[in-house]
Amino acid sequence: MGALARIGGRNSWIAIPAGMVCTAIVAALIWLSLPMVPVTIAWAGDTMRRATAPRVAAPPTDTPALRIVAGETMDCRSIYTDSLWNELTWQGKAVLDQSFDPPATAVTTLTEVLAPDVRLTCAWRIDGAPVIVTTLAVVAADAPALTEAALLGQGFACGIPDGAVRCSRVLGGVTEVQVVRDGLWMSSVESGWRPERFSDRVAAEVWG
């Protein structure tokens, strides 16, 4: 019975050398991995920093404003979102006239002061009369300060949202919104029918 019991058991003469070999292999693997410990710690630290750091939004690289200032030729369709374009074109009698006409602002001294390089004027007309005229023009770096100074004395309310100068006025049923930002002047003159928040929606599409 004793001999039979040893047949299925562990042979101590084999187990001891095998254990020593396994221990040597584990020790060798630990020794080989030591140079990677600093790399692993650095990787873990970078991963944690990226996970907890606030996300930085990528700067806009392709907006109508940037393309216009860069000298690219634009058309009126490019400054309207699809929804705004549909609102304009679904107005039965509205006709679009694209040109290089100067801004339609009633404050002619503003046009003289800014000396704009007009790149696009979009005039929507109903029964031949302009109801919405939007002009985009390249202006000098000091245009924001000049715009605010010229319009505050003309009944405009001005603010500086998102780095832009935005001035607006309602007079005699005509709404004027003048926005200057990043070397570009957007002049919007609106009378009669117009989509809701028209100038704000165009500005958002132009500057992104």
C-alpha angles and dihedrals in degrees: 000000000000092000092048092051092055093052094071096037135086119283105227092203090062098035096057097053090042091053091050091050091050091049090050091050093050091047090050092050091050091049092049092049096052094090089056094056095085090045091051092048091049092048091050091049093050091048092053092047092051091048094052100036117097114257114254112219115231112248115252111262103176118041129136089247093057092045093049094048089048089058100256116150112244135187130215095255090065095064097055129075116232092255093050092046090053092051090052098045095043089061095101102223099032115122124186121224116190119198147131094257117147120259114291094226116139089221096084092175088067091060090048093050097046095042091204126207098221113218101170140005121187116192121184112201132192116197088350096303119112113242100167123025119178122182129188116198137168113240139178126275093258093055096104094059092042092050094052092046093049097047104040090072091050098063097268123140110222134197138168108231119171094352093306131113109233122183126177138180138176113207128162093346092308120115119205123190119182119187125180120185137148095355095311129108120204114193117188122184115182131183130168117350121018137149117268114276089000100165094043091053093048092048091050091052094045098049098027 
